[in-house]
Amino acid sequence: MNETATAGKLYVMGVGPGASDLITVRAARILSELDVIYTPTGKKGARSLAHAIIEEYLSPNTQVCTYHFLMKADIAAKQAVWDEVAQALKEEVANGRKVGFITLGDPMLFSTWVFLLQRLVSQQMTSPSWLEIVPGITSFSAIAAASAMPLAMEDQTLAVIACTASETVLEQALLNHDCIVLMKIYSRFPLIRDLLQRHNLLEHALMMADATLPTEQGWHNLAALPLSEKEGMQGLSYFSTILVNKNWPLSR
Ligand SMILES: C[S@@+](CC[C@H](N)C(=O)[O-])C[C@H]1O[C@@H](n2cnc3c(N)ncnc32)[C@H](O)[C@@H]1O
């Protein structure tokens, strides 16, 4: 997009892990001043969690556009949606509007926003003047705080990894780092639990689902959790994350 062509601006804001008061003061201020906001939803027709988090900060005059980002479709279908939303954002900014786009947690970590960013800016060191990215509290820092489990200290290393990775990659992360954040657990809970057991890490691991939301649940004793063959773990929330700290044994 042309740097000088427009007075419009795109504000991409991380809205944190779930609690409405875990967004930044900057994001709250920007949200109250927007012309239009784009809110993502994972399921067609479903309410956007990100939108529910920030609803109280929005001006009643702000237009709300909800986009359905396909989660399970093939790559071509996903790319078509990213192209469409990137184009819509571009046009809004070119029309001089103050445009908001919100993502859960932080926008630069495992976020669909990054696919739009690739379409909107060429690689450069500084953000263009029509774009501002406001960081958010990631789910794993909220979980570390809620469970009083540190993430890394001094010369320790921290790996953040999606459980959609191969078993070898997951195992290497567990072997090579002091602290490991395991995101996107989905149906891979049984595999992760086996890996933790195999490497004597169960007593250093905890899992939290829906952190900072009213439905928040946390587990220290992962060995005792019931499994169902189909789902990996019965009713496990999509918003579930495991933290491992080899230097921080957890009391059971
Ligand atoms: C697409 S990623 C989004 C990550 C997000 N950008 C962040 O900064 O946390 C979705 C994954 O984030 C984690 N997650 C997001 N919100 C969470 C929450 N409230 N509690 C636990 N895990 C959460 C889960 O591992 C989930 O599978």
The ligand as an SDF file (V2000), in Angstrom:
LIG
                    3D

 27 29  0  0  0  0  0  0  0  0999 V2000
   -4.1550  -19.6080   17.1570 C   0  0  0  0  0  0  0  0  0  0  0  0
   -3.2730  -19.7020   18.6600 S   0  0  0  0  0  0  0  0  0  0  0  0
   -3.4320  -18.0500   19.2410 C   0  0  0  0  0  0  0  0  0  0  0  0
   -2.2860  -17.6110   20.1360 C   0  0  0  0  0  0  0  0  0  0  0  0
   -2.4120  -16.1600   20.5720 C   0  0  0  0  0  0  0  0  0  0  0  0
   -2.0630  -15.2640   19.4720 N   0  0  0  0  0  0  0  0  0  0  0  0
   -1.5700  -15.8520   21.7930 C   0  0  0  0  0  0  0  0  0  0  0  0
   -0.7930  -14.8810   21.7800 O   0  0  0  0  0  0  0  0  0  0  0  0
   -1.7150  -16.5550   22.8040 O   0  0  0  0  0  0  0  0  0  0  0  0
   -4.4550  -20.5860   19.6310 C   0  0  0  0  0  0  0  0  0  0  0  0
   -3.7670  -21.2920   20.7830 C   0  0  0  0  0  0  0  0  0  0  0  0
   -3.4270  -20.3510   21.7950 O   0  0  0  0  0  0  0  0  0  0  0  0
   -3.5850  -20.9350   23.0800 C   0  0  0  0  0  0  0  0  0  0  0  0
   -4.5870  -20.1390   23.8150 N   0  0  0  0  0  0  0  0  0  0  0  0
   -5.1790  -19.0140   23.3770 C   0  0  0  0  0  0  0  0  0  0  0  0
   -5.9800  -18.4990   24.3420 N   0  0  0  0  0  0  0  0  0  0  0  0
   -5.8660  -19.3180   25.4220 C   0  0  0  0  0  0  0  0  0  0  0  0
   -6.4330  -19.3120   26.7250 C   0  0  0  0  0  0  0  0  0  0  0  0
   -7.2940  -18.3460   27.1230 N   0  0  0  0  0  0  0  0  0  0  0  0
   -6.0960  -20.3170   27.5770 N   0  0  0  0  0  0  0  0  0  0  0  0
   -5.2390  -21.2890   27.1980 C   0  0  0  0  0  0  0  0  0  0  0  0
   -4.6650  -21.3370   25.9840 N   0  0  0  0  0  0  0  0  0  0  0  0
   -4.9740  -20.3650   25.0990 C   0  0  0  0  0  0  0  0  0  0  0  0
   -4.0410  -22.3870   22.8580 C   0  0  0  0  0  0  0  0  0  0  0  0
   -2.8710  -23.2100   22.8610 O   0  0  0  0  0  0  0  0  0  0  0  0
   -4.6700  -22.3140   21.4780 C   0  0  0  0  0  0  0  0  0  0  0  0
   -4.6590  -23.5740   20.8350 O   0  0  0  0  0  0  0  0  0  0  0  0
  1  2  1  0
  2  3  1  0
  2 10  1  0
  3  4  1  0
  4  5  1  0
  5  6  1  0
  5  7  1  0
  7  8  2  0
  7  9  1  0
 10 11  1  0
 11 12  1  0
 11 26  1  0
 12 13  1  0
 13 14  1  0
 13 24  1  0
 14 15  1  0
 14 23  1  0
 15 16  2  0
 16 17  1  0
 17 18  1  0
 17 23  2  0
 18 19  1  0
 18 20  2  0
 20 21  1  0
 21 22  2  0
 22 23  1  0
 24 25  1  0
 24 26  1  0
 26 27  1  0
M  CHG  2   2   1   9  -1
M  END
$$$$
